[in-house]
Amino acid sequence: MCVCWVRAGGEVHFHFLASRREGGRVRDVLSSLVEKGKLGNLTLISTHFAFKQEPTLMLKSVSVNHKEGLVRQGDSFLLSCLAQGSAGVSFRWFKDGAPVNVSKATRKMKEWVGLHDSSDKITSFLEVEKAEVLDGGQFTCRALDWGYQQCKSIRIYIVQPLKVNVAPVTSTIEKGRNLTIRCSTPVKHARTKYGYNWTKNKSLFRMDTKKEFWEDLYPEGSILKIYNIQVGMVSVFIFLSKRFDIGLKYF
């Protein structure tokens, strides 16, 4: 038990930390103090008695509005920190161990607190309007209530657009000659897997080893072979690359 404050006019505010089932016992203790009229060197005169029970601090969850914490570069993302506690619970956000200061950030960020559908739950929000590569990392939410604190973290991954290399970029072909086009995406992570495909005039096409044929290259990329090119042949070929572990596709 602690005496939180003594206000002008003689109002005294006590604070107890106890389990929910001990609420009746705490009420009895307060009533006994008022009846005795003494608490140490304080004299208590009962004119008004109020009892309010609030839940102890419990940080429920930290989440982001993107599946598995994967955010495309340039997109916004919203972090949510849900806690249960008293009306005086406060929050603080950290990025890789350093405090987040939205007023001094070099990009547009917002932080606010909102009530949950339950009166004893409060949510702190942190929004980044346009994600950059440096926004990737570990975000930690700290909830503080009556001197007690709890923390939870979540990792954010910023997904950069795939870079596709094409060779040759331009080519002059004689009638009856063959053309080979190689497309590749630089592999930065060994755990990242890619899939490749080609379309002809915006549609998938049936490969013919005597006319048009493509195959994947190891460790990355694909090669398209076009045989016996003739005058007047007009086709648009598009190379598709898909990163399987994050399910994003680029053209």
VOGU-3710 file (C-alpha; in Angstrom, 3 decimals, decimal comma):
1> mcvcwvragg> 0,000/0,000/0,000  1,152/3,552/-0,653  -0,224/7,028/-0,084  -0,244/8,497/-3,584  -1,029/12,086/-2,710  -2,672/14,373/-0,178  -4,523/17,198/-1,895  -5,602/20,578/-0,575  -8,756/20,184/1,443  -7,585/16,937/3,009
11> evhfhflasr> -8,287/14,463/0,187  -6,050/11,396/0,541  -5,498/8,913/-2,294  -4,336/5,381/-1,386  -3,104/2,761/-3,823  -3,082/-0,996/-3,203  -1,581/-3,704/-5,409  -3,496/-6,958/-4,916  -5,222/-9,750/-6,802  -8,777/-9,263/-8,057
21> reggrvrdvl> -10,249/-11,668/-5,503  -8,749/-9,594/-2,662  -10,777/-6,512/-3,575  -13,170/-7,035/-0,670  -10,284/-7,353/1,760  -8,717/-4,107/0,530  -12,039/-2,330/0,953  -12,242/-3,620/4,541  -8,714/-2,369/5,292  -9,558/1,106/3,996
31> sslvekgklg> -12,780/1,163/6,012  -10,820/0,145/9,124  -8,302/2,966/8,582  -11,103/5,493/8,282  -12,796/4,171/11,422  -9,563/4,374/13,433  -8,928/7,860/12,081  -5,155/7,381/12,068  -2,504/6,366/9,546  0,944/6,954/11,005
41> nltlisthfa> 1,131/10,661/11,742  -1,903/11,389/9,554  -5,339/11,998/11,067  -8,180/10,703/8,904  -11,660/12,240/9,018  -14,141/10,451/6,789  -16,359/12,807/4,774  -16,400/10,842/1,518  -15,201/7,337/0,745  -14,762/5,951/-2,802
51> fkqeptlmlk> -13,288/2,651/-3,909  -12,173/1,902/-7,479  -10,692/-1,366/-8,680  -8,460/-1,359/-11,781  -6,574/-4,222/-13,461  -2,835/-4,617/-13,044  -0,559/-4,027/-16,013  -0,523/-6,684/-18,708  0,936/-5,985/-22,154  -1,234/-8,124/-24,408
61> svsvnhkegl> 0,306/-7,830/-27,863  2,338/-5,847/-30,375  1,247/-6,197/-34,003  1,553/-4,598/-37,440  -1,005/-4,314/-40,239  1,193/-6,303/-42,657  1,422/-10,076/-42,779  4,588/-11,445/-41,134  5,944/-7,905/-40,748  6,735/-7,616/-44,478
71> vrqgdsflls> 6,297/-4,036/-45,749  6,981/-2,946/-49,310  9,263/0,052/-49,632  7,158/3,203/-50,004  4,074/1,742/-48,286  2,766/2,862/-44,897  2,596/0,601/-41,875  0,836/0,833/-38,520  2,136/-0,685/-35,286  -0,322/-1,415/-32,460
81> claqgsagvs> 0,503/-2,053/-28,807  -2,427/-3,379/-26,743  -2,173/-3,250/-22,947  -4,464/-3,785/-20,001  -4,016/-1,518/-17,011  -5,187/1,514/-15,117  -6,273/4,774/-16,682  -2,760/6,116/-16,096  -0,869/3,557/-18,190  1,715/5,179/-20,492
91> frwfkdgapv> 3,596/3,929/-23,561  6,992/4,415/-25,161  8,212/3,085/-28,518  11,771/2,032/-29,318  13,474/1,164/-32,608  16,460/-1,189/-32,285  16,798/-0,119/-28,646  16,672/3,657/-29,285  13,626/5,770/-28,271  11,360/6,828/-31,143
101> nvskatrkmk> 10,794/10,589/-31,285  8,163/11,353/-33,921  8,745/15,117/-33,637  12,390/14,750/-34,680  11,990/11,964/-37,244  13,243/12,607/-40,782  10,094/11,036/-42,257  6,375/11,391/-41,518  5,487/9,451/-38,370  2,527/9,682/-35,996
111> ewvglhdssd> 1,942/8,323/-32,502  -1,327/8,320/-30,562  -3,262/6,397/-27,914  -6,810/5,098/-28,276  -9,260/3,238/-26,057  -10,116/-0,361/-26,861  -13,649/-1,743/-26,910  -13,029/-2,733/-23,292  -12,612/0,097/-20,772  -9,545/-1,477/-19,133
121> kitsflevek> -7,617/-1,908/-22,398  -5,657/0,843/-24,119  -3,826/0,758/-27,452  -0,811/2,806/-28,478  -0,327/3,329/-32,221  2,811/4,202/-34,180  2,410/4,910/-37,898  5,095/5,369/-40,548  3,549/6,907/-43,668  6,230/5,937/-46,200
131> aevldggqft> 8,544/3,065/-45,336  12,219/3,338/-46,204  14,944/0,700/-46,016  16,182/2,090/-42,678  12,732/1,520/-41,141  13,386/-2,205/-41,058  14,354/-3,614/-37,659  12,970/-4,418/-34,234  10,259/-2,176/-32,781  9,610/-2,445/-29,043
141> craldwgyqq> 6,622/-1,140/-27,098  7,061/-0,409/-23,398  3,992/-0,049/-21,181  4,408/1,625/-17,772  1,820/1,602/-14,988  2,291/2,390/-11,278  6,055/1,936/-11,537  5,822/-1,441/-13,271  6,765/-1,937/-16,897  6,419/-4,627/-19,556
151> cksiriyivq> 7,844/-4,781/-23,070  7,067/-6,647/-26,283  8,791/-6,455/-29,657  8,064/-7,120/-33,309  10,422/-7,217/-36,298  9,663/-5,270/-39,469  11,157/-6,216/-42,843  11,244/-3,640/-45,642  10,884/-5,345/-49,023  12,674/-3,580/-51,853
161> plkvnvapvt> 11,507/-3,919/-55,480  13,283/-6,616/-57,447  15,954/-5,420/-59,832  15,831/-7,215/-63,177  18,821/-7,305/-65,506  18,185/-7,914/-69,225  20,796/-8,796/-71,835  20,959/-7,805/-74,567  18,987/-4,595/-74,155  18,796/-4,099/-77,936
171> stiekgrnlt> 19,747/-6,338/-80,833  19,668/-6,319/-84,643  18,867/-9,764/-86,046  19,235/-10,989/-89,618  16,453/-13,002/-91,221  16,607/-16,655/-90,235  18,891/-16,043/-87,269  18,254/-16,943/-83,648  17,958/-14,649/-80,622  18,802/-15,429/-77,007
181> ircstpvkha> 17,610/-13,128/-74,189  18,842/-13,556/-70,634  17,029/-12,060/-67,627  18,245/-12,262/-64,049  17,503/-10,946/-60,566  20,493/-10,505/-58,232  20,262/-12,961/-55,324  20,993/-11,193/-52,021  19,897/-13,864/-49,547  20,546/-17,587/-49,751
191> rtkygynwtk> 17,142/-18,340/-48,167  15,277/-16,324/-50,805  13,774/-18,338/-53,640  12,617/-16,982/-56,988  10,338/-18,229/-59,722  10,440/-17,146/-63,362  8,094/-17,141/-66,324  7,665/-15,557/-69,732  4,597/-14,265/-71,545  4,095/-13,594/-75,225
201> nkslfrmdtk> 1,747/-10,750/-76,116  0,528/-10,708/-72,463  -0,337/-14,427/-72,414  1,463/-17,594/-71,426  2,627/-19,526/-74,481  3,336/-23,148/-75,261  7,029/-23,742/-75,698  8,324/-25,236/-78,934  12,003/-26,226/-79,016  12,063/-25,354/-82,726
211> kefwedlype> 10,473/-21,893/-82,383  10,333/-20,407/-78,868  11,777/-21,969/-75,763  12,788/-20,797/-72,279  14,457/-22,365/-69,247  15,583/-21,340/-65,765  19,222/-20,685/-65,012  21,071/-21,575/-61,807  21,370/-19,909/-59,316  19,070/-17,216/-60,660
221> gsilkiyniq> 17,484/-15,975/-63,843  15,961/-17,348/-67,017  16,900/-17,544/-70,672  14,565/-17,196/-73,680  15,537/-18,599/-77,087  13,731/-17,574/-80,262  14,635/-19,502/-83,428  14,480/-18,649/-87,114  13,358/-15,038/-86,868  11,565/-13,792/-89,971
231> vgmvsvfifl> 10,724/-10,366/-91,359  7,399/-9,103/-90,061  7,458/-11,138/-86,841  6,107/-8,862/-84,101  5,755/-10,222/-80,560  6,070/-8,704/-77,106  7,794/-10,955/-74,566  7,619/-10,089/-70,860  9,818/-11,610/-68,172  8,113/-12,312/-64,833
241> skrfdiglky> 10,028/-12,752/-61,602  8,349/-13,798/-58,354  9,901/-13,938/-54,900  8,234/-16,962/-53,300  9,049/-16,345/-49,652  7,182/-13,039/-49,603  4,736/-13,527/-52,458  5,415/-10,273/-54,285  5,558/-10,102/-58,056  7,286/-7,515/-60,227
251> f> 7,188/-6,860/-63,949
//
